[in-house]
Amino acid sequence: MLPTGRWMASSSTDQTVRIWDTHDAKLRCVLEAHENWVWSVDVSPVGNYLASGDSGGTVKIWTYSES
């Protein structure tokens, strides 16, 4: 869950990270850059970075804004 509680990130076997709106359960964004299953996602304590890790050992760092 992102710091404001408004958005949630999920990992997927289709090589994507999905950002969901927790207020209406709608998909807001799909992040595509991995070449393997995305196994984990985590958000920085400050709340402006999201890290995703895949089954091949690659970690991607994403920047985002909740606006």
N, C-alpha and C positions, 0 to 999 in steps of 0.2 A: 504494500500500500504506500502510495506517495504521501509525503508529509501532511498535506491538507486533508487527507482522507477522501478526497473527491475522485481520485483515480487509482486504479490498481493495474499492475503489470503481471502478465502471465507468460510462461515459456511454452514452447511447443515442439513436437517432433517434426513439424513441417518447416523447420529452420527459421522461424519467426518469433518475435516478441510482440505481444498484443497489449495495447493500452485500453482499459475499460473505464467507463464512467460508472462509479458506484451508486450514483443517484438514480439512474434509469437503466442500468445494466446494458448499455449499448457500447458496441465496439467503436472506439474513437480513432485508433491509429494502429497500423501494422508496420513494424520495423523489420526490414529484410536486409540481411547482410551476411548471415552465417551460412556455412557450407555443410553443417552437421546439425543434428538435433540440438535444440537449445534446452539445456538441463536446468539452468538457474538464472534468476534475475535478482538484483538487489539495488536499493536506492541509497545514495549518499546521505549522511546525516543532515547536510545543509539542504538537500532536496532538489538540486538542479542537475544531478547526474544519475544515470541508471547504468548499471553494468550487467551484461549478459554473458554467460559462459556456455560453450557447446561441448558436445561429446568428443570433439577432436582436440580439445584443449585451448581453443581460441576464446579470448575474452574481448568483448567490444564495449566501449564506453560511449554512451549516448548523452547528449545534453538536451534538456527540454525546458519548456515553460508551460505553466498551466493556464496561460491566457488564451 
